[in-house]
Amino acid sequence: MQKLFFMLTALFVCTGVKAQILVSKTVTSTFFSSTPIEDIDASSKGGASAINTKTNEIIFKVSNSSFQFKKKLMQEHFNENYMESDKYLTSDFKGKIVEPIDFSKPGTYPITIKGNLQIHGVTKAYQVKGSLVITGEEIKAASAFNVKLVDHNIKVPTLVFKQIAETIQVKMTAVYQIKK
């Protein structure tokens, strides 16, 4: 986890931009697959995120092996057969909030983020809807979007293709503490 925070911070520092960088140590990622045969859901608190409040750049990174399932066998199959977590350690989203945001003004803001999602070694452009809730002490970010397995070269064996949806719903939330 410390490695993820370092990588996120280093990315923004290396850009040469002197801005307020907010880092979240409270990131939750979930995904849900629904078929008539079986629902599959998993969650992770093993992620990190950062926002550059001057450039509206945002990054999310999650360790693939940090996802927890209700059934251990599903977790094993996820890591070994689908995500190949020993080969593809993390998934990440790097993008920019399209709308201008005044991070000093409390409120709830609908946002659109354009960026690239990297899963299973495949990077694809996405446009994601979400929200920012800004208070005097923290910023809460939330988004939900769909990911097609085929877009990220995740293969499902024909033996179980009816048990795993072709499109997975992904949700990301993060809480950033505002430095004063």
C-alpha positions in Angstrom: 0.0 0.0 0.0 2.8 2.4 0.9 4.3 1.7 -2.6 1.0 2.8 -4.2 0.9 6.1 -2.3 4.6 6.8 -3.3 3.8 6.1 -6.9 0.8 8.4 -7.0 2.7 11.2 -5.3 5.7 10.8 -7.4 3.6 10.9 -10.6 2.3 14.3 -9.7 5.6 15.7 -8.4 7.4 14.6 -11.6 5.0 16.7 -13.7 6.6 19.8 -12.2 3.3 21.3 -11.3 3.3 22.9 -7.9 -0.3 22.4 -6.7 -2.2 21.0 -3.9 -2.1 17.2 -4.2 -4.8 15.4 -2.2 -4.1 11.8 -1.5 -6.7 9.3 -0.3 -5.9 6.4 1.9 -9.6 5.6 2.0 -10.4 4.0 -1.4 -13.0 1.4 -1.9 -13.4 -0.5 -5.2 -16.2 -2.9 -5.9 -17.4 -4.9 -8.9 -20.6 -6.8 -9.6 -21.5 -9.4 -12.2 -25.0 -10.6 -12.5 -26.3 -13.6 -14.5 -29.4 -15.7 -14.1 -27.2 -18.5 -12.7 -25.0 -16.5 -10.3 -24.2 -13.1 -8.9 -20.5 -12.3 -8.3 -19.4 -9.4 -6.2 -16.1 -8.4 -4.7 -14.6 -5.4 -2.9 -11.2 -4.0 -2.1 -9.9 -1.4 0.3 -6.5 -1.9 -1.1 -6.3 1.1 -3.4 -5.0 4.6 -3.5 -6.0 7.8 -5.2 -4.8 11.3 -5.7 -6.3 14.6 -7.1 -4.3 17.5 -8.4 -6.6 20.4 -7.5 -4.9 22.8 -9.9 -5.0 20.6 -13.0 -8.1 18.5 -12.1 -6.0 15.3 -12.8 -7.1 12.3 -10.8 -5.6 8.8 -10.4 -7.0 5.6 -8.9 -4.8 2.5 -8.4 -5.9 -0.8 -6.9 -4.0 -4.0 -6.1 -5.8 -6.8 -8.1 -5.1 -9.4 -5.4 -6.8 -7.1 -2.7 -10.3 -8.0 -3.9 -12.2 -10.1 -1.4 -15.1 -12.4 -2.4 -17.7 -14.2 -0.3 -16.6 -17.5 -1.8 -12.9 -18.2 -1.6 -13.0 -20.3 -4.8 -14.2 -17.3 -6.7 -11.3 -15.3 -5.3 -8.9 -17.9 -6.4 -10.3 -18.1 -9.9 -10.4 -14.3 -10.2 -6.7 -14.0 -9.3 -5.3 -17.0 -11.1 -7.5 -17.4 -14.2 -9.1 -14.1 -15.1 -7.0 -11.2 -13.7 -3.7 -13.1 -13.6 -2.8 -11.1 -10.5 0.7 -12.4 -10.3 1.4 -11.0 -13.7 -0.8 -7.9 -13.6 -0.4 -6.6 -10.1 -2.6 -3.5 -10.3 -5.4 -1.8 -12.3 -5.5 1.9 -12.6 -7.4 4.8 -13.9 -5.7 8.1 -14.9 -7.8 10.9 -16.1 -8.9 14.5 -15.8 -12.1 16.0 -14.4 -13.7 17.8 -17.4 -15.7 20.4 -15.4 -14.0 23.3 -13.7 -14.2 22.7 -9.9 -13.5 25.2 -7.1 -12.1 22.8 -4.5 -12.3 25.5 -1.9 -16.1 25.9 -2.2 -18.3 23.3 -0.3 -21.0 21.6 -2.3 -21.9 18.5 -4.3 -20.7 18.5 -7.9 -21.6 16.1 -10.7 -18.4 15.4 -12.6 -17.3 13.7 -15.8 -13.8 12.2 -15.9 -12.1 11.4 -19.2 -9.1 9.1 -19.0 -7.6 5.7 -19.5 -8.4 2.6 -17.6 -5.8 -0.1 -17.4 -6.9 -3.6 -16.5 -5.2 -6.9 -17.2 -2.4 -5.0 -19.1 -4.9 -3.4 -21.6 -5.5 0.3 -21.6 -8.7 1.7 -22.9 -10.2 5.3 -23.0 -13.2 5.8 -20.8 -15.6 8.7 -19.9 -16.9 8.2 -16.4 -19.6 10.0 -14.6 -19.3 10.6 -10.9 -19.6 13.1 -8.1 -17.5 15.1 -5.7 -18.8 16.2 -2.3 -16.6 18.9 -0.9 -16.9 19.9 2.8 -14.5 22.0 4.9 -12.6 18.9 6.0 -12.7 16.4 3.2 -13.6 15.6 -0.4 -15.6 12.5 -1.3 -15.3 11.2 -4.8 -17.6 8.5 -6.2 -18.2 6.9 -9.6 -19.9 3.9 -11.2 -19.2 2.6 -14.7 -19.3 -0.6 -16.7 -16.4 -2.5 -18.0 -16.6 -5.1 -20.8 -14.3 -8.0 -20.1 -13.5 -8.4 -23.8 -12.2 -4.8 -23.9 -9.5 -5.8 -21.5 -8.7 -9.2 -22.9 -10.1 -11.1 -20.0 -11.2 -14.5 -21.3 -13.9 -16.5 -19.7 -13.8 -20.3 -20.3 -16.9 -21.6 -22.2 -17.5 -24.0 -19.3 -18.5 -21.0 -17.1 -19.4 -18.3 -19.5 -23.1 -18.3 -18.4 -22.0 -17.6 -14.8 -20.0 -14.5 -15.5 -21.5 -11.4 -17.1 -19.8 -10.0 -20.2 -20.1 -6.5 -18.6 -19.1 -5.8 -15.0 -20.3 -2.9 -13.0 -17.4 -1.1 -11.2 -17.8 1.4 -8.4 -15.0 3.5 -6.9 -15.1 5.8 -3.8 -12.4 7.8 -2.2 -12.1 10.2 0.7 -9.4 12.9 0.6 -8.5 14.9 3.7 -8.2 18.7 3.0 -4.9 20.0 4.3 -5.2 23.3 6.1 
